[in-house]
């Protein structure tokens, strides 16, 4: 298992996937799920949906349609972890544990929160207007989604990289306080992923009302394709492929050879109607075989529910053991085991120790205390938990307090007392 790379992708359940979602996310993710040497986690982010949508029926319908889309597109639930976020109670439990080690300063910098604050400021209203704690805490929930399954790689666009960096920061904070339990994820930004233009040439988005339905009725899809905005050049007049939304969409579905043929047809003056018909035929060839599966699943929601429940049970074989480990680490333990903890815990508690933490200023600190909890050394702030950890390691190895001001003896404590405690700790091998 050590050579397995785990990928994780979440899909927010607030709408119905369109052709742009298929080309930019669904198709590449399904292809990636078949790579050797990987484990792949795909989840329906219905908790995240609550942040931006207060229509229960819409969230339920979106969950149904998105799940059906992914399965119709070829995602195999037997080969991946495919589950609904709200079916994994360990996600919300881990969210709380992470909340307790995350400084407010980090969340103040989150893009979505800052954007709302900036909008409010520009409008001259209270900066917290329309800011729910769901919006503010969004990055913590996202971190829990990732860290619970020890994901290594998170495929995201550049605008989402900040969330992965914040998840790493939270994992580091937890690990430094309670031991190395959480895996630090990395953002996987694929610059080659196509951003499909919509009917009006802008990015395809429901916000712009310029989308082409993914599994809409065949004639509806044809009608949408024929409404793609083109210029006024008549049949026989050469046409430019540069900036042509029609050509860009065609390129996302056609082979390089077919793309080259359409490029030549543009130069030869193909009519826009013929070009749109070619595009429709290419899209229909790829999508039509999936449409039957999609319609079957949408019309048999109980079948989808069984698939999601099975996926949740499979995902919880990973989530439950880790959550048990994390609860134990923070002290949420079976009281009946107190007596059985034995002399090992007692001996450990009788040693001087380092305590790491993060302050509201966003910096990382540590203190060195004796066996009774008396403060011996207080550190200055470090930019990252790694820097603080490296300084602690140097203290343990050197056995003496340096005079560089990064850590100073507490008031009333001599350097000799500190060095003696450091030596005692080093002798135990801790």
C-alpha positions as CSV (number, residue, x, y, z in Angstrom):
1,X,0.0,0.0,0.0
2,X,3.0,2.4,0.5
3,X,3.3,2.9,-3.3
4,X,-0.4,3.7,-3.8
5,X,-1.1,7.3,-4.6
6,X,-4.6,8.5,-3.4
7,X,-6.5,11.1,-5.4
8,X,-9.7,12.8,-4.1
9,X,-12.3,14.9,-5.9
10,X,-15.5,16.4,-4.6
11,X,-18.5,17.6,-6.7
12,X,-20.8,20.2,-5.1
13,X,-24.5,19.2,-5.5
14,X,-26.1,22.5,-6.6
15,X,-26.8,22.0,-10.3
16,X,-26.8,19.6,-13.2
17,X,-23.6,18.9,-15.1
18,X,-23.3,20.5,-18.5
19,X,-20.9,19.8,-21.4
20,X,-18.2,22.1,-19.9
21,X,-18.2,20.1,-16.7
22,X,-17.9,16.9,-18.7
23,X,-14.9,18.0,-20.7
24,X,-13.2,19.9,-17.8
25,X,-13.8,17.5,-14.9
26,X,-15.9,14.4,-15.4
27,X,-14.2,12.9,-18.5
28,X,-10.6,13.4,-17.3
29,X,-11.5,12.2,-13.8
30,X,-13.1,9.0,-15.1
31,X,-10.0,8.3,-17.3
32,X,-7.7,9.0,-14.3
33,X,-9.6,6.6,-12.1
34,X,-8.3,3.7,-14.3
35,X,-4.6,4.5,-13.7
36,X,-2.6,1.7,-12.2
37,X,-1.1,2.3,-8.7
38,X,-3.8,4.8,-7.6
39,X,-6.8,4.8,-5.3
40,X,-9.5,7.3,-6.3
41,X,-12.1,8.9,-4.1
42,X,-15.1,10.8,-5.6
43,X,-17.7,12.3,-3.4
44,X,-20.9,14.3,-3.7
45,X,-20.3,17.3,-1.6
46,X,-23.8,17.9,-0.3
47,X,-22.6,19.5,3.0
48,X,-20.8,22.1,0.9
49,X,-23.9,22.7,-1.1
50,X,-25.7,23.9,2.0
51,X,-23.4,26.9,2.1
52,X,-24.7,28.3,-1.2
53,X,-28.1,26.8,-1.6
54,X,-31.1,26.8,0.7
55,X,-33.5,24.9,-1.6
56,X,-33.8,21.3,-0.3
57,X,-35.4,19.9,-3.4
58,X,-32.7,21.4,-5.6
59,X,-30.0,19.8,-3.5
60,X,-31.7,16.4,-3.6
61,X,-32.3,16.6,-7.4
62,X,-28.7,17.8,-8.0
63,X,-27.3,14.9,-6.0
64,X,-29.4,12.5,-8.1
65,X,-28.4,14.0,-11.4
66,X,-24.7,14.4,-10.6
67,X,-24.4,10.8,-9.3
68,X,-26.1,9.6,-12.4
69,X,-23.8,11.6,-14.7
70,X,-20.6,10.3,-13.2
71,X,-21.8,6.7,-13.4
72,X,-23.1,7.1,-16.9
73,X,-19.8,8.6,-17.9
74,X,-18.1,5.4,-16.9
75,X,-17.1,5.7,-13.2
76,X,-17.0,2.2,-11.8
77,X,-18.0,2.2,-8.1
78,X,-16.4,-1.2,-7.7
79,X,-13.0,0.2,-8.6
80,X,-13.2,3.6,-6.8
81,X,-14.6,5.1,-3.6
82,X,-17.8,6.8,-4.6
83,X,-19.9,8.2,-1.8
84,X,-22.1,11.0,-0.5
85,X,-20.4,13.4,1.9
86,X,-23.3,13.4,4.4
87,X,-23.2,9.6,4.7
88,X,-19.7,9.8,6.4
89,X,-20.2,11.2,9.9
90,X,-16.5,11.1,10.5
91,X,-16.1,14.1,8.2
92,X,-18.0,16.4,10.5
93,X,-16.2,15.0,13.5
94,X,-12.8,15.6,12.0
95,X,-14.0,19.1,11.0
96,X,-14.4,19.9,14.7
97,X,-11.0,18.5,15.7
98,X,-9.4,20.7,12.9
99,X,-11.4,23.7,14.0
100,X,-9.7,23.4,17.4
101,X,-6.2,23.6,16.0
102,X,-6.9,26.3,13.3
103,X,-6.3,29.9,13.9
104,X,-9.0,32.4,12.8
105,X,-6.3,34.3,11.0
106,X,-6.0,31.5,8.4
107,X,-9.7,31.6,7.7
108,X,-9.7,35.4,7.4
109,X,-7.5,34.9,4.3
110,X,-9.8,32.4,2.5
111,X,-10.8,33.7,-0.9
112,X,-14.6,33.2,-0.6
113,X,-14.8,35.0,2.7
114,X,-12.6,37.8,1.6
115,X,-14.6,38.2,-1.6
116,X,-17.8,38.6,0.5
117,X,-16.1,41.1,2.9
118,X,-14.8,43.1,-0.1
119,X,-18.3,43.1,-1.7
120,X,-19.8,44.3,1.6
121,X,-17.2,47.0,2.0
122,X,-17.8,48.3,-1.5
123,X,-21.5,48.4,-0.9
124,X,-21.0,50.3,2.4
125,X,-22.8,47.6,4.5
126,X,-21.6,45.7,7.5
127,X,-18.5,43.6,6.5
128,X,-20.2,40.4,7.9
129,X,-23.4,40.8,6.0
130,X,-24.4,37.5,4.4
131,X,-21.4,35.8,6.0
132,X,-22.5,32.5,7.5
133,X,-20.2,30.4,9.6
134,X,-20.6,27.8,6.8
135,X,-19.0,30.2,4.4
136,X,-16.3,31.2,6.9
137,X,-15.6,27.5,7.9
138,X,-15.7,26.2,4.4
139,X,-11.9,25.5,4.2
140,X,-12.0,23.5,7.4
141,X,-14.8,21.2,6.1
142,X,-12.8,20.8,2.8
143,X,-9.7,19.9,4.8
144,X,-11.6,17.3,6.7
145,X,-12.8,15.8,3.3
146,X,-9.2,15.5,2.2
147,X,-7.4,14.5,5.4
148,X,-9.9,11.8,6.5
149,X,-8.9,9.6,3.6
150,X,-5.1,10.4,3.7
151,X,-5.3,11.7,0.1
152,X,-2.0,12.6,-1.5
153,X,-3.2,14.5,-4.6
154,X,-6.2,16.8,-5.0
155,X,-7.0,17.7,-8.7
156,X,-8.0,21.4,-8.6
157,X,-7.9,24.5,-10.7
158,X,-5.5,27.3,-9.8
159,X,-8.2,29.2,-7.9
160,X,-8.6,26.2,-5.5
161,X,-4.9,25.8,-4.6
162,X,-5.3,28.0,-1.5
163,X,-7.7,25.4,0.0
164,X,-5.1,22.6,-0.4
165,X,-2.4,24.8,1.2
166,X,-4.8,25.5,4.1
167,X,-5.5,21.8,4.5
168,X,-1.8,21.1,4.7
169,X,-1.5,23.8,7.4
170,X,-4.2,22.3,9.5
171,X,-2.7,18.8,9.2
172,X,0.7,20.2,10.3
173,X,-0.9,21.9,13.3
174,X,-2.7,18.7,14.3
175,X,0.4,16.6,13.8
176,X,2.7,18.9,15.8
177,X,0.3,18.8,18.8
178,X,-0.8,15.2,18.7
179,X,1.7,13.2,16.6
180,X,2.1,12.3,12.9
181,X,-1.4,11.0,12.1
182,X,-2.5,13.1,9.1
183,X,-1.0,13.0,5.6
184,X,-0.2,16.4,4.0
185,X,-1.9,16.6,0.6
186,X,-0.7,18.3,-2.5
187,X,-2.6,20.2,-5.2
188,X,-2.6,18.6,-8.6
189,X,-3.1,21.4,-11.2
190,X,-3.6,20.1,-14.7
191,X,-2.9,23.0,-17.1
192,X,-4.1,20.9,-20.0
193,X,-7.7,20.5,-18.8
194,X,-9.9,22.2,-21.4
195,X,-12.1,25.2,-20.4
196,X,-15.0,24.9,-22.8
197,X,-16.5,28.2,-24.2
198,X,-20.3,28.5,-24.0
199,X,-22.8,29.5,-26.6
200,X,-21.8,33.2,-26.4
201,X,-18.0,32.6,-26.4
202,X,-17.5,33.2,-22.7
203,X,-16.6,30.3,-20.3
204,X,-19.5,27.8,-20.3
205,X,-21.3,28.5,-17.0
206,X,-24.8,28.3,-15.7
207,X,-24.2,31.8,-14.3
208,X,-24.0,33.0,-17.9
209,X,-26.9,30.9,-19.1
210,X,-24.7,29.8,-22.0
211,X,-24.4,26.0,-21.4
212,X,-25.0,22.9,-23.6
213,X,-26.8,20.2,-21.7
214,X,-24.8,17.1,-21.1
215,X,-27.6,14.5,-21.1
216,X,-30.5,16.7,-22.3
217,X,-32.8,15.4,-25.0
218,X,-31.1,14.9,-28.3
219,X,-33.0,17.6,-30.0
220,X,-32.5,20.1,-27.2
221,X,-28.7,19.5,-27.5
222,X,-28.9,20.1,-31.2
223,X,-30.9,23.3,-30.8
224,X,-28.3,24.6,-28.2
225,X,-25.4,23.8,-30.5
226,X,-27.1,25.6,-33.4
227,X,-27.5,28.7,-31.2
228,X,-23.7,29.1,-30.8
229,X,-22.8,32.6,-31.7
230,X,-20.8,33.0,-34.9
231,X,-19.9,35.9,-37.1
232,X,-21.7,37.1,-40.3
233,X,-19.4,35.5,-42.8
234,X,-21.4,33.7,-45.5
235,X,-20.9,30.2,-47.0
236,X,-17.8,30.3,-49.2
237,X,-16.0,32.9,-47.2
238,X,-12.9,31.8,-45.3
239,X,-13.4,31.7,-41.6
240,X,-11.0,32.0,-38.6
241,X,-10.6,29.2,-36.1
242,X,-8.9,31.6,-33.7
243,X,-11.5,32.7,-31.2
244,X,-14.2,30.5,-32.6
245,X,-16.2,28.9,-29.7
246,X,-17.6,26.4,-32.2
247,X,-14.2,25.3,-33.2
248,X,-12.9,25.1,-29.6
249,X,-15.8,22.9,-28.6
250,X,-15.3,20.6,-31.6
251,X,-11.6,20.3,-30.8
252,X,-12.6,18.9,-27.3
253,X,-14.5,16.0,-28.9
254,X,-12.7,15.3,-32.2
255,X,-9.5,13.5,-33.0
256,X,-6.5,15.6,-34.2
257,X,-7.2,14.3,-37.7
258,X,-10.9,15.4,-37.6
259,X,-9.8,18.7,-36.1
260,X,-7.4,19.3,-38.9
261,X,-10.1,18.6,-41.4
262,X,-12.5,21.2,-39.8
263,X,-9.6,23.7,-39.8
264,X,-9.2,23.2,-43.5
265,X,-13.0,23.4,-44.0
266,X,-13.0,26.8,-42.2
267,X,-10.3,28.0,-44.6
268,X,-12.4,26.7,-47.5
269,X,-15.5,28.6,-46.4
270,X,-17.7,26.0,-44.8
271,X,-21.1,27.3,-43.8
272,X,-21.8,27.8,-40.2
273,X,-24.8,25.5,-40.4
274,X,-22.6,22.7,-41.7
275,X,-19.9,23.3,-39.1
276,X,-22.6,23.2,-36.3
277,X,-24.0,19.9,-37.7
278,X,-20.5,18.4,-37.7
279,X,-20.1,19.5,-34.1
280,X,-23.5,18.0,-33.1
281,X,-22.7,14.7,-34.7
282,X,-19.3,14.4,-32.9
283,X,-20.8,15.3,-29.5
284,X,-23.8,13.0,-30.1
285,X,-21.5,10.0,-31.0
286,X,-19.7,10.3,-27.6
287,X,-22.7,11.2,-25.4
288,X,-25.6,9.2,-26.9
289,X,-24.3,5.8,-25.5
290,X,-24.2,7.3,-22.0
291,X,-27.6,9.0,-22.2
292,X,-29.5,5.7,-21.8
293,X,-27.6,4.8,-18.6
294,X,-28.1,8.3,-17.3
295,X,-31.9,8.2,-17.9
296,X,-32.2,4.7,-16.3
297,X,-30.5,5.9,-13.1
298,X,-32.4,9.1,-12.9
299,X,-35.6,7.1,-13.3
300,X,-34.6,4.5,-10.7
301,X,-33.3,6.6,-7.8
302,X,-33.5,3.6,-5.4
303,X,-30.7,2.0,-7.5
304,X,-28.5,5.1,-7.1
305,X,-29.2,5.1,-3.4
306,X,-28.0,1.5,-3.1
307,X,-24.8,2.4,-4.9
308,X,-24.2,5.4,-2.7
309,X,-24.9,3.5,0.5
310,X,-22.5,0.7,-0.6
311,X,-19.9,3.4,-1.4
312,X,-20.3,5.0,2.0
313,X,-19.8,1.6,3.7
314,X,-16.7,1.1,1.7
315,X,-15.4,4.6,2.5
316,X,-16.0,4.2,6.2
317,X,-13.7,1.2,6.3
318,X,-11.0,3.9,5.9
319,X,-12.6,6.7,7.8
320,X,-13.7,4.9,11.0
321,X,-10.3,3.5,12.0
322,X,-8.5,6.8,11.4
323,X,-11.1,8.7,13.3
324,X,-10.7,6.3,16.2
325,X,-7.0,7.0,16.1
326,X,-7.5,10.7,16.0
327,X,-9.9,10.7,18.9
328,X,-7.5,8.7,21.0
329,X,-4.7,11.1,20.1
330,X,-6.6,14.2,21.4
331,X,-7.7,12.4,24.6
332,X,-11.3,11.4,23.7
333,X,-10.7,8.0,25.2
334,X,-12.5,5.1,26.9
335,X,-12.3,5.9,30.6
336,X,-12.2,2.2,31.4
337,X,-8.7,2.1,29.9
338,X,-7.3,4.7,32.3
339,X,-6.1,2.2,34.8
340,X,-4.7,0.0,32.1
341,X,-2.6,2.8,30.6
342,X,0.0,1.7,33.1
343,X,3.3,3.2,34.2
344,X,4.3,4.1,30.7
345,X,1.9,7.1,30.5
346,X,2.8,8.0,34.1
347,X,6.5,7.9,33.4
348,X,6.0,10.0,30.2
349,X,4.0,12.6,32.1
350,X,6.8,12.9,34.7
351,X,9.2,14.2,32.0
352,X,9.7,17.8,30.8
353,X,8.1,18.3,27.5
354,X,7.6,20.6,24.5
355,X,4.1,22.0,23.8
356,X,3.4,23.4,20.3
357,X,0.6,25.7,19.4
358,X,-0.6,28.5,17.1
359,X,-1.6,32.0,18.1
360,X,-4.2,34.3,16.5
361,X,-1.3,36.2,14.8
362,X,-0.9,33.1,12.5
363,X,2.6,32.3,13.9
364,X,3.6,29.0,15.5
365,X,5.1,28.9,19.0
366,X,6.3,26.3,21.5
367,X,6.9,26.2,25.2
368,X,9.1,23.9,27.2
369,X,7.6,22.9,30.6
370,X,8.8,20.7,33.4
371,X,7.1,17.5,34.8
372,X,4.7,19.7,36.9
373,X,3.8,21.9,33.9
374,X,6.0,24.9,35.1
375,X,7.1,27.0,32.2
376,X,10.8,26.8,31.5
377,X,11.2,28.2,28.0
378,X,9.0,30.4,25.8
379,X,9.7,30.6,22.0
380,X,9.3,33.5,19.6
381,X,6.9,33.1,16.7
382,X,7.8,30.9,13.7
383,X,6.3,31.2,10.2
384,X,5.5,27.5,9.9
385,X,5.1,24.5,12.2
386,X,8.1,22.9,10.4
387,X,10.4,25.7,11.4
388,X,9.2,25.4,15.0
389,X,9.7,21.6,14.9
390,X,13.2,22.0,13.5
391,X,14.2,24.4,16.2
392,X,12.9,22.0,18.9
393,X,14.8,19.1,17.3
394,X,18.0,21.3,17.5
395,X,17.3,22.0,21.1
396,X,16.9,18.3,21.9
397,X,20.1,17.5,20.1
398,X,22.2,20.3,21.4
399,X,21.0,20.1,25.0
400,X,21.6,23.8,25.6
401,X,19.6,26.9,25.1
402,X,21.1,29.1,22.4
403,X,21.3,32.8,22.8
404,X,19.7,33.9,19.5
405,X,16.5,35.1,21.1
406,X,14.3,32.5,19.3
407,X,13.7,30.8,22.7
408,X,14.3,32.3,26.1
409,X,14.1,31.1,29.7
410,X,11.0,32.0,31.6
411,X,11.2,34.6,34.3
412,X,12.8,33.2,37.4
413,X,14.3,30.2,35.5
414,X,18.0,30.0,34.9
415,X,19.7,28.7,31.8
416,X,21.3,25.9,33.9
417,X,17.8,24.7,34.9
418,X,16.7,24.7,31.3
419,X,19.8,22.8,30.1
420,X,19.4,20.3,32.9
421,X,15.8,19.6,31.8
422,X,16.8,19.3,28.2
423,X,19.5,16.8,29.2
424,X,17.0,14.8,31.3
425,X,14.7,14.6,28.3
426,X,17.5,13.6,25.9
427,X,18.5,10.7,28.2
428,X,15.0,9.2,27.8
429,X,15.3,9.2,24.0
430,X,12.1,11.4,23.7
